[in-house]
Amino acid sequence: MTDLTDLYHSDYDAWLKDNLELLRQSRFEQLDVEHLTEQVLDRAFLPN
């Protein structure tokens, strides 16, 4: 698997698919937590 941080910047779709596969396999220690968190927060509805 390509380094996920590099993949995040070069191929978002592949990065997302790789992270989803890691989630399905419960390989949480290998997730790109920094960028996953950023993506979730960007899409979250956060009331004031």
HELIX and SHEET records of a PDB file:
HELIX    1   1 LEU A    4  SER A   10  1                                   7    
HELIX    2   2 TYR A   12  ARG A   24  1                                  13    
HELIX    3   3 PHE A   28  GLN A   30  5                                   3    
HELIX    4   4 VAL A   33  ARG A   43  1                                  11    
END                                                                             
